[in-house]
Amino acid sequence: MNASADRVHHGLVGSASELPVIVLAYDGVAADEAGAVVAILSSAGIAVEIATVQSRPPTSYHGRVVPTRTAGQVGTCAALVVPGGMGVRTAAADSSLIEAIATIGTGAEWLGATSTGSVLLVAAGLADGARVTTHWLAGSLITEQGLTLVNEPFVEHGRLLTASGVASTATLAFRLIGALRGHEAALVAERTHLPVAARPRRPRRPVRWRPRLRRRHRVVETLPIDPTGEADLIILDLDQTESGATH
């Protein structure tokens, strides 16, 4: 684990621990990233609300996102998390979205962004002088603003937490848990959400067994991304062989 990601193990309980975490959704938002943040934080007993600047549900990919309130209804929060999404240039040019990010983020104790969401934090003026990471396709959108782009999965700079993509979104969520609920809560969350790839592998079976075993060990994990229970997101739907390989 790199030095930045290791900081998840040293979080202290913050003064804003009883306030909700706001996940801001917008047209083109990556529902899998938003869903992972909501599911992991919720499992630690942290209140999470999905907000949007529009009255209708935002378009999304890799799932469906159902907001629980509009950005104008958001008061003080413990953290603002902006997931990545498609069409980030268009989102960064949306004045109402950027204004909402700036307003909510200014009063938040912690700021987080996954994938291209960091570009939106930059556009809102919340990352000035910070070291950040983002999806590799959006790197130029960070550097052209004069910020230092760090080629790491997870970067922490002051109150700003950024993850380069969906694979490191969990690290960001664990770090927030450490900050808001303490070191032990973060460790419990990590153990609870241990990814399939990190589990012990079974002995390799003969090739002729694999088609039958692949059907037998199909894994489907559904994570709630809407606290109201109205929407579900399929995070993981894959074939796992006895060797642990995925397809």
C-alpha positions as YAML, in Angstrom:
chain: A
units: angstrom
residues:
- id: 1
  name: MET
  ca: [0.00, 0.00, 0.00]
- id: 2
  name: ASN
  ca: [1.41, 3.43, -0.87]
- id: 3
  name: ALA
  ca: [2.06, 6.12, 1.72]
- id: 4
  name: SER
  ca: [-0.99, 8.16, 0.81]
- id: 5
  name: ALA
  ca: [-3.43, 5.28, 0.96]
- id: 6
  name: ASP
  ca: [-1.92, 4.10, 4.27]
- id: 7
  name: ARG
  ca: [-3.26, 7.22, 5.94]
- id: 8
  name: VAL
  ca: [-6.66, 5.54, 6.09]
- id: 9
  name: HIS
  ca: [-5.37, 3.67, 9.14]
- id: 10
  name: HIS
  ca: [-4.65, 6.85, 11.09]
- id: 11
  name: GLY
  ca: [-7.91, 8.77, 10.93]
- id: 12
  name: LEU
  ca: [-9.06, 10.69, 13.97]
- id: 13
  name: VAL
  ca: [-12.65, 11.32, 14.96]
- id: 14
  name: GLY
  ca: [-13.64, 14.69, 13.52]
- id: 15
  name: SER
  ca: [-15.85, 17.32, 15.12]
- id: 16
  name: ALA
  ca: [-18.30, 16.94, 12.23]
- id: 17
  name: SER
  ca: [-18.84, 13.22, 12.84]
- id: 18
  name: GLU
  ca: [-22.57, 13.57, 13.51]
- id: 19
  name: LEU
  ca: [-23.30, 15.57, 10.35]
- id: 20
  name: PRO
  ca: [-24.25, 13.84, 7.08]
- id: 21
  name: VAL
  ca: [-21.97, 13.20, 4.14]
- id: 22
  name: ILE
  ca: [-23.31, 14.62, 0.88]
- id: 23
  name: VAL
  ca: [-22.73, 12.78, -2.40]
- id: 24
  name: LEU
  ca: [-23.46, 15.17, -5.25]
- id: 25
  name: ALA
  ca: [-24.98, 13.64, -8.39]
- id: 26
  name: TYR
  ca: [-25.21, 15.27, -11.81]
- id: 27
  name: ASP
  ca: [-25.95, 14.28, -15.41]
- id: 28
  name: GLY
  ca: [-23.46, 11.62, -16.46]
- id: 29
  name: VAL
  ca: [-22.47, 10.63, -12.91]
- id: 30
  name: ALA
  ca: [-20.87, 7.21, -12.43]
- id: 31
  name: ALA
  ca: [-23.41, 5.35, -10.31]
- id: 32
  name: ASP
  ca: [-20.94, 2.63, -9.33]
- id: 33
  name: GLU
  ca: [-18.62, 5.19, -7.72]
- id: 34
  name: ALA
  ca: [-21.49, 6.98, -5.97]
- id: 35
  name: GLY
  ca: [-22.92, 3.65, -4.86]
- id: 36
  name: ALA
  ca: [-19.66, 2.40, -3.39]
- id: 37
  name: VAL
  ca: [-19.26, 5.56, -1.30]
- id: 38
  name: VAL
  ca: [-22.84, 5.39, -0.01]
- id: 39
  name: ALA
  ca: [-22.71, 1.67, 0.76]
- id: 40
  name: ILE
  ca: [-19.38, 1.74, 2.62]
- id: 41
  name: LEU
  ca: [-20.11, 4.87, 4.66]
- id: 42
  name: SER
  ca: [-23.62, 3.68, 5.50]
- id: 43
  name: SER
  ca: [-22.24, 0.37, 6.77]
- id: 44
  name: ALA
  ca: [-20.28, 2.36, 9.36]
- id: 45
  name: GLY
  ca: [-23.40, 4.14, 10.58]
- id: 46
  name: ILE
  ca: [-22.63, 7.41, 8.80]
- id: 47
  name: ALA
  ca: [-25.63, 9.29, 7.40]
- id: 48
  name: VAL
  ca: [-25.25, 9.79, 3.65]
- id: 49
  name: GLU
  ca: [-27.52, 11.87, 1.43]
- id: 50
  name: ILE
  ca: [-27.50, 12.08, -2.37]
- id: 51
  name: ALA
  ca: [-28.13, 15.59, -3.65]
- id: 52
  name: THR
  ca: [-28.52, 17.11, -7.10]
- id: 53
  name: VAL
  ca: [-28.91, 20.62, -8.51]
- id: 54
  name: GLN
  ca: [-31.86, 19.60, -10.66]
- id: 55
  name: SER
  ca: [-35.40, 18.60, -9.82]
- id: 56
  name: ARG
  ca: [-35.36, 15.42, -11.94]
- id: 57
  name: PRO
  ca: [-33.14, 12.37, -11.34]
- id: 58
  name: PRO
  ca: [-29.79, 12.82, -13.12]
- id: 59
  name: THR
  ca: [-28.77, 10.64, -16.01]
- id: 60
  name: SER
  ca: [-26.14, 8.14, -14.96]
- id: 61
  name: TYR
  ca: [-24.24, 5.10, -16.14]
- id: 62
  name: HIS
  ca: [-23.25, 1.82, -14.45]
- id: 63
  name: GLY
  ca: [-26.48, 1.99, -12.47]
- id: 64
  name: ARG
  ca: [-29.19, 4.37, -11.34]
- id: 65
  name: VAL
  ca: [-28.89, 7.22, -8.86]
- id: 66
  name: VAL
  ca: [-31.94, 8.55, -6.99]
- id: 67
  name: PRO
  ca: [-31.29, 11.82, -5.11]
- id: 68
  name: THR
  ca: [-32.88, 12.38, -1.73]
- id: 69
  name: ARG
  ca: [-32.76, 16.18, -1.85]
- id: 70
  name: THR
  ca: [-31.69, 19.15, -3.95]
- id: 71
  name: ALA
  ca: [-28.42, 20.94, -3.37]
- id: 72
  name: GLY
  ca: [-30.30, 24.00, -2.18]
- id: 73
  name: GLN
  ca: [-31.68, 21.97, 0.74]
- id: 74
  name: VAL
  ca: [-28.24, 20.94, 1.96]
- id: 75
  name: GLY
  ca: [-27.01, 22.60, 5.12]
- id: 76
  name: THR
  ca: [-23.72, 22.03, 6.92]
- id: 77
  name: CYS
  ca: [-22.22, 18.63, 6.19]
- id: 78
  name: ALA
  ca: [-19.33, 16.53, 7.41]
- id: 79
  name: ALA
  ca: [-18.04, 15.93, 3.90]
- id: 80
  name: LEU
  ca: [-18.88, 16.55, 0.28]
- id: 81
  name: VAL
  ca: [-18.04, 13.75, -2.16]
- id: 82
  name: VAL
  ca: [-18.21, 14.35, -5.91]
- id: 83
  name: PRO
  ca: [-18.14, 11.12, -7.95]
- id: 84
  name: GLY
  ca: [-16.67, 11.00, -11.43]
- id: 85
  name: GLY
  ca: [-18.78, 10.83, -14.54]
- id: 86
  name: MET
  ca: [-19.02, 11.06, -18.31]
- id: 87
  name: GLY
  ca: [-18.90, 14.44, -20.02]
- id: 88
  name: VAL
  ca: [-16.95, 16.13, -17.26]
- id: 89
  name: ARG
  ca: [-16.15, 19.14, -19.47]
- id: 90
  name: THR
  ca: [-19.87, 19.77, -19.86]
- id: 91
  name: ALA
  ca: [-20.41, 19.32, -16.14]
- id: 92
  name: ALA
  ca: [-17.57, 21.72, -15.33]
- id: 93
  name: ALA
  ca: [-19.26, 24.34, -17.52]
- id: 94
  name: ASP
  ca: [-22.59, 23.97, -15.67]
- id: 95
  name: SER
  ca: [-22.63, 27.11, -13.52]
- id: 96
  name: SER
  ca: [-25.41, 25.86, -11.23]
- id: 97
  name: LEU
  ca: [-23.53, 22.61, -10.52]
- id: 98
  name: ILE
  ca: [-20.20, 24.34, -9.88]
- id: 99
  name: GLU
  ca: [-21.86, 26.94, -7.66]
- id: 100
  name: ALA
  ca: [-23.50, 24.18, -5.62]
- id: 101
  name: ILE
  ca: [-20.18, 22.35, -5.22]
- id: 102
  name: ALA
  ca: [-18.49, 25.58, -4.11]
- id: 103
  name: THR
  ca: [-21.26, 26.46, -1.64]
- id: 104
  name: ILE
  ca: [-21.56, 23.02, -0.04]
- id: 105
  name: GLY
  ca: [-17.85, 22.33, -0.15]
- id: 106
  name: THR
  ca: [-16.84, 25.57, 1.53]
- id: 107
  name: GLY
  ca: [-18.68, 24.60, 4.70]
- id: 108
  name: ALA
  ca: [-17.68, 20.91, 4.68]
- id: 109
  name: GLU
  ca: [-14.93, 19.65, 6.95]
- id: 110
  name: TRP
  ca: [-13.82, 17.12, 4.34]
- id: 111
  name: LEU
  ca: [-13.87, 17.11, 0.54]
- id: 112
  name: GLY
  ca: [-13.71, 13.99, -1.61]
- id: 113
  name: ALA
  ca: [-13.74, 13.21, -5.31]
- id: 114
  name: THR
  ca: [-13.51, 9.97, -7.24]
- id: 115
  name: SER
  ca: [-12.20, 9.69, -10.78]
- id: 116
  name: THR
  ca: [-13.06, 12.81, -12.82]
- id: 117
  name: GLY
  ca: [-14.97, 14.30, -9.89]
- id: 118
  name: SER
  ca: [-11.72, 16.02, -8.92]
- id: 119
  name: VAL
  ca: [-12.04, 18.14, -12.06]
- id: 120
  name: LEU
  ca: [-15.32, 19.52, -10.72]
- id: 121
  name: LEU
  ca: [-13.77, 20.35, -7.33]
- id: 122
  name: VAL
  ca: [-11.04, 22.21, -9.18]
- id: 123
  name: ALA
  ca: [-13.62, 24.10, -11.25]
- id: 124
  name: ALA
  ca: [-15.36, 25.13, -8.02]
- id: 125
  name: GLY
  ca: [-12.13, 26.57, -6.63]
- id: 126
  name: LEU
  ca: [-11.89, 24.04, -3.81]
- id: 127
  name: ALA
  ca: [-8.54, 22.50, -4.72]
- id: 128
  name: ASP
  ca: [-6.29, 25.54, -5.15]
- id: 129
  name: GLY
  ca: [-2.67, 24.58, -4.51]
- id: 130
  name: ALA
  ca: [-3.55, 20.97, -3.71]
- id: 131
  name: ARG
  ca: [-1.97, 17.73, -4.88]
- id: 132
  name: VAL
  ca: [-4.71, 15.65, -6.50]
- id: 133
  name: THR
  ca: [-5.26, 12.53, -8.56]
- id: 134
  name: THR
  ca: [-7.91, 11.83, -11.16]
- id: 135
  name: HIS
  ca: [-8.79, 9.43, -13.96]
- id: 136
  name: TRP
  ca: [-5.84, 9.20, -16.33]
- id: 137
  name: LEU
  ca: [-7.93, 10.48, -19.25]
- id: 138
  name: ALA
  ca: [-8.67, 13.72, -17.37]
- id: 139
  name: GLY
  ca: [-5.13, 14.50, -16.21]
- id: 140
  name: SER
  ca: [-4.73, 17.47, -18.53]
- id: 141
  name: LEU
  ca: [-7.86, 19.08, -17.08]
- id: 142
  name: ILE
  ca: [-6.03, 19.20, -13.73]
- id: 143
  name: THR
  ca: [-2.59, 20.30, -14.86]
- id: 144
  name: GLU
  ca: [-3.89, 23.06, -17.12]
- id: 145
  name: GLN
  ca: [-5.33, 24.67, -14.01]
- id: 146
  name: GLY
  ca: [-1.88, 24.82, -12.45]
- id: 147
  name: LEU
  ca: [-2.41, 22.01, -9.93]
- id: 148
  name: THR
  ca: [-0.02, 19.18, -9.17]
- id: 149
  name: LEU
  ca: [-1.30, 15.89, -10.57]
- id: 150
  name: VAL
  ca: [-0.15, 12.85, -8.59]
- id: 151
  name: ASN
  ca: [-0.09, 9.50, -10.35]
- id: 152
  name: GLU
  ca: [-1.35, 7.48, -7.38]
- id: 153
  name: PRO
  ca: [-4.65, 5.66, -6.73]
- id: 154
  name: PHE
  ca: [-5.42, 7.78, -3.67]
- id: 155
  name: VAL
  ca: [-4.10, 11.16, -2.54]
- id: 156
  name: GLU
  ca: [-4.78, 13.11, 0.65]
- id: 157
  name: HIS
  ca: [-3.88, 16.79, 0.84]
- id: 158
  name: GLY
  ca: [-5.25, 18.57, 3.87]
- id: 159
  name: ARG
  ca: [-9.01, 18.10, 3.90]
- id: 160
  name: LEU
  ca: [-9.06, 17.06, 0.24]
- id: 161
  name: LEU
  ca: [-9.26, 13.35, -0.62]
- id: 162
  name: THR
  ca: [-9.11, 12.22, -4.24]
- id: 163
  name: ALA
  ca: [-9.28, 8.74, -5.78]
- id: 164
  name: SER
  ca: [-8.20, 8.00, -9.35]
- id: 165
  name: GLY
  ca: [-11.11, 5.71, -10.20]
- id: 166
  name: VAL
  ca: [-13.68, 3.21, -9.02]
- id: 167
  name: ALA
  ca: [-11.00, 0.76, -7.85]
- id: 168
  name: SER
  ca: [-9.69, 3.25, -5.28]
- id: 169
  name: THR
  ca: [-13.08, 4.67, -4.31]
- id: 170
  name: ALA
  ca: [-13.22, 2.29, -1.33]
- id: 171
  name: THR
  ca: [-9.91, 3.67, -0.02]
- id: 172
  name: LEU
  ca: [-11.40, 7.16, 0.00]
- id: 173
  name: ALA
  ca: [-14.50, 5.91, 1.81]
- id: 174
  name: PHE
  ca: [-12.41, 4.09, 4.44]
- id: 175
  name: ARG
  ca: [-10.39, 7.27, 5.03]
- id: 176
  name: LEU
  ca: [-13.58, 9.24, 5.59]
- id: 177
  name: ILE
  ca: [-14.79, 6.64, 8.07]
- id: 178
  name: GLY
  ca: [-11.50, 6.96, 9.93]
- id: 179
  name: ALA
  ca: [-11.87, 10.72, 10.04]
- id: 180
  name: LEU
  ca: [-15.51, 10.69, 11.16]
- id: 181
  name: ARG
  ca: [-15.77, 7.51, 13.25]
- id: 182
  name: GLY
  ca: [-12.21, 6.69, 14.23]
- id: 183
  name: HIS
  ca: [-9.48, 4.20, 13.47]
- id: 184
  name: GLU
  ca: [-11.31, 1.06, 14.67]
- id: 185
  name: ALA
  ca: [-14.42, 1.83, 12.61]
- id: 186
  name: ALA
  ca: [-12.24, 2.19, 9.51]
- id: 187
  name: LEU
  ca: [-10.61, -1.19, 10.14]
- id: 188
  name: VAL
  ca: [-14.00, -2.88, 10.59]
- id: 189
  name: ALA
  ca: [-15.22, -1.35, 7.33]
- id: 190
  name: GLU
  ca: [-12.14, -2.58, 5.49]
- id: 191
  name: ARG
  ca: [-12.64, -6.12, 6.75]
- id: 192
  name: THR
  ca: [-16.33, -6.03, 5.88]
- id: 193
  name: HIS
  ca: [-15.72, -4.86, 2.34]
- id: 194
  name: LEU
  ca: [-12.70, -7.04, 1.57]
- id: 195
  name: PRO
  ca: [-12.77, -7.40, -2.24]
- id: 196
  name: VAL
  ca: [-13.20, -10.80, -3.87]
- id: 197
  name: ALA
  ca: [-9.67, -10.67, -5.30]
- id: 198
  name: ALA
  ca: [-8.18, -10.46, -1.79]
- id: 199
  name: ARG
  ca: [-9.88, -13.61, -0.51]
- id: 200
  name: PRO
  ca: [-7.96, -16.91, -0.30]
- id: 201
  name: ARG
  ca: [-8.01, -18.82, -3.57]
- id: 202
  name: ARG
  ca: [-9.16, -22.41, -3.92]
- id: 203
  name: PRO
  ca: [-7.06, -25.10, -5.57]
- id: 204
  name: ARG
  ca: [-7.07, -25.02, -9.36]
- id: 205
  name: ARG
  ca: [-9.51, -27.51, -10.94]
- id: 206
  name: PRO
  ca: [-9.11, -29.43, -14.20]
- id: 207
  name: VAL
  ca: [-10.14, -27.49, -17.31]
- id: 208
  name: ARG
  ca: [-13.07, -29.85, -18.04]
- id: 209
  name: TRP
  ca: [-14.72, -28.79, -14.73]
- id: 210
  name: ARG
  ca: [-14.63, -25.08, -15.36]
- id: 211
  name: PRO
  ca: [-17.83, -24.50, -17.42]
- id: 212
  name: ARG
  ca: [-19.94, -26.19, -14.76]
- id: 213
  name: LEU
  ca: [-18.16, -24.45, -11.88]
- id: 214
  name: ARG
  ca: [-18.41, -21.08, -13.58]
- id: 215
  name: ARG
  ca: [-22.17, -21.34, -13.64]
- id: 216
  name: ARG
  ca: [-22.20, -22.63, -10.08]
- id: 217
  name: HIS
  ca: [-20.10, -19.82, -8.62]
- id: 218
  name: ARG
  ca: [-21.63, -16.83, -10.33]
- id: 219
  name: VAL
  ca: [-21.39, -13.90, -7.94]
- id: 220
  name: VAL
  ca: [-23.88, -11.06, -7.88]
- id: 221
  name: GLU
  ca: [-23.56, -8.34, -5.26]
- id: 222
  name: THR
  ca: [-26.18, -5.64, -4.96]
- id: 223
  name: LEU
  ca: [-25.30, -2.48, -3.06]
- id: 224
  name: PRO
  ca: [-27.91, 0.15, -2.16]
- id: 225
  name: ILE
  ca: [-27.10, 3.63, -3.44]
- id: 226
  name: ASP
  ca: [-30.32, 5.23, -2.32]
- id: 227
  name: PRO
  ca: [-30.85, 5.55, 1.47]
- id: 228
  name: THR
  ca: [-34.61, 5.42, 0.87]
- id: 229
  name: GLY
  ca: [-34.28, 1.94, -0.58]
- id: 230
  name: GLU
  ca: [-35.89, 2.94, -3.86]
- id: 231
  name: ALA
  ca: [-32.88, 2.24, -6.06]
- id: 232
  name: ASP
  ca: [-30.34, -0.57, -6.24]
- id: 233
  name: LEU
  ca: [-27.05, -0.74, -8.06]
- id: 234
  name: ILE
  ca: [-25.34, -3.87, -9.34]
- id: 235
  name: ILE
  ca: [-21.71, -3.30, -8.38]
- id: 236
  name: LEU
  ca: [-20.37, -6.78, -9.09]
- id: 237
  name: ASP
  ca: [-21.70, -9.33, -11.58]
- id: 238
  name: LEU
  ca: [-19.00, -11.71, -12.70]
- id: 239
  name: ASP
  ca: [-18.05, -15.32, -13.27]
- id: 240
  name: GLN
  ca: [-15.53, -16.71, -10.82]
- id: 241
  name: THR
  ca: [-13.79, -20.02, -11.45]
- id: 242
  name: GLU
  ca: [-12.34, -22.23, -8.79]
- id: 243
  name: SER
  ca: [-8.92, -20.72, -9.54]
- id: 244
  name: GLY
  ca: [-10.18, -17.29, -8.52]
- id: 245
  name: ALA
  ca: [-9.96, -15.88, -12.06]
- id: 246
  name: THR
  ca: [-12.70, -13.56, -13.21]
- id: 247
  name: HIS
  ca: [-14.15, -13.00, -16.68]
...
